[in-house]
Every structure is written in C-alpha cells, then in structure tokens.
Amino acid sequence: MDIIQGIKERRSINFFELGEDLSVDTIEELLDLSNLAPSSFNLQPWQVIVVRDPEKKRILRECAMNQPKVEEASAVLIIIADPGAVEENRKKVLDSWQELGYMKPEMRETYQNMMQTLYGPGDSMKRNLFAVKNAALFAMNLMIAAKGMGLETHPMDGFDETCIKKEFHVPEQMLIPMLIAIGSLKKGVTLLPRAFRRQIKDFVRYESF
Ligand SMILES: Cc1cc2nc3c(=O)[nH]c(=O)nc-3n(C[C@H](O)[C@H](O)[C@H](O)COP(=O)(O)O)c2cc1C
C-alpha cells in the first residue's frame, strides 16, 4: 500500500476481530518502522509498553474508561513520553553525529547546550512538551505503518493516567500521551463513513495568523 492510500484509508477502528494474536515479530516489525519517526535533535523520547496478555488488557480497560476495544484488540500499546530522554540519549545522538560526519567534535558542547536551552530542565513544562510532541509523532508513524502492514489501529486518550502508571509501573516523571489498540477489523463490520473534517480555509492562513 502506498503512503497516500494508507493515510486515506486509516481509520480509528472500534470493533476488532477477537482472538487474533499478534506475534512479537509482527509487533517488533511495526515498532521498528515507527521508530523511524523524526524527533527533536533525534532524541527519540518515547517508550512503549506492549499489552497482549488478556488479564493485563482487562486491567488496562478498567483504567481506560472501560472502553471494550482495549480488551478486544489483539494488542494495546501504551505510548509513553520520556522527558528524561535528553540526558538518557544525548551522548548516543552526538556520538553518532560525530562518527557519521554530521558534526565536528568541537561542536559537541554547543549542541549539548542547545538541547538544554531548547528543552529546559528535567521537570519543566518545556521538557514535557518536548517529550509529548515527539512521542505523538512516533504514534502517528506507528498508525500509518500499521496500515501499511495490513493492521488497523485506534488511538485513545480516554484513560486515567494515574491508574495506568500504577498498574503498569510507569515511572512517575513520564507521561502517557495515548494508548493505541491494534488488530484487524472485526469480520462483517462496515465502518461508517469518515466523519467531518474541517476545510482548508477553516485552519490555514498564509504568511501570518
Ligand atoms: C490522541 C487521540 C485520542 C483519542 N482518544 C479516543 C478515545 O479515548 N476513545 C475513542 O473512542 N476514540 C478516541 N480517539 C479517536 C478519535 O475520535 C478519532 O481519531 C476521530 O474521531 C477521527 O476518526 P478517524 O481516526 O477514523 O479518522 C482519539 C484520537 C486521538 C488522535
């Protein structure tokens, strides 16, 4: 499937085929593709918990406003934004840039300082926004990649973050922008037509707001 077709055909699926397992190989193929998402300074501030176990899905459903698709989908991914990725990954980013010739060694400190200035201290709003925006790009890449692999998805932010953090042992400083249910469309279900989208004129301005 080409990218344009994938974008046009992606829908948030409410009804998943029950009892269809996704292998670790398939999930990891999908995650490898998603991981090619762009990110600020290539810092990749995302973590993912793959939930496939029926009992874990039941618990996740309870944290997610009892949405049936959480239990019915083959797997649900907890997408996590990690504000600590600046400190965690910056050495690897700079080493790789240096090795590949993107950056001269004498520029290392400048880039490191730039990251700190742009994304602020570890517990700041700036830092949380950095983590969430990049994790959301990862999530979108994942939904398009899933479509390309013949899978359907459903993003969700209808959940209690405190509950998920507690039940799935997510470190307190991390954020959970969304869950993504993955699987196949339940046989016999016909999707309603795609709901309204605003027109270009409703949200685009040229040159200035
Ligand atoms: C971040 C995010 C959170 C969402 N949360 C939920 C949710 O908790 N439950 C739900 O049924 N749909 C949820 N949706 C799905 C939207 O309702 C859906 O994307 C929108 O209606 C457009 O439909 P489409 O994805 O089929 O084009 C969410 C979508 C996004 C992007």
The ligand as an ORCA input file, in Angstrom:
! r2SCAN-3c Opt
* xyz 0 1
  C      -4.929     11.429     20.810
  C      -6.252     10.787     20.464
  C      -7.055     10.306     21.462
  C      -8.263      9.663     21.169
  N      -8.971      9.090     22.181
  C     -10.041      8.320     21.898
  C     -10.684      7.565     22.918
  O     -10.266      7.547     24.078
  N     -11.755      6.819     22.575
  C     -12.230      6.780     21.296
  O     -13.213      6.069     21.052
  N     -11.618      7.458     20.305
  C     -10.529      8.216     20.563
  N      -9.852      8.859     19.548
  C     -10.260      8.641     18.146
  C     -10.895      9.858     17.523
  O     -12.214     10.012     17.984
  C     -10.816      9.689     16.013
  O      -9.473      9.725     15.605
  C     -11.576     10.795     15.271
  O     -12.930     10.712     15.568
  C     -11.367     10.735     13.770
  O     -11.710      9.464     13.278
  P     -10.701      8.635     12.353
  O      -9.469      8.375     13.196
  O     -11.418      7.359     12.000
  O     -10.373      9.477     11.165
  C      -8.682      9.541     19.826
  C      -7.863     10.061     18.809
  C      -6.660     10.660     19.116
  C      -5.773     11.141     17.999
*
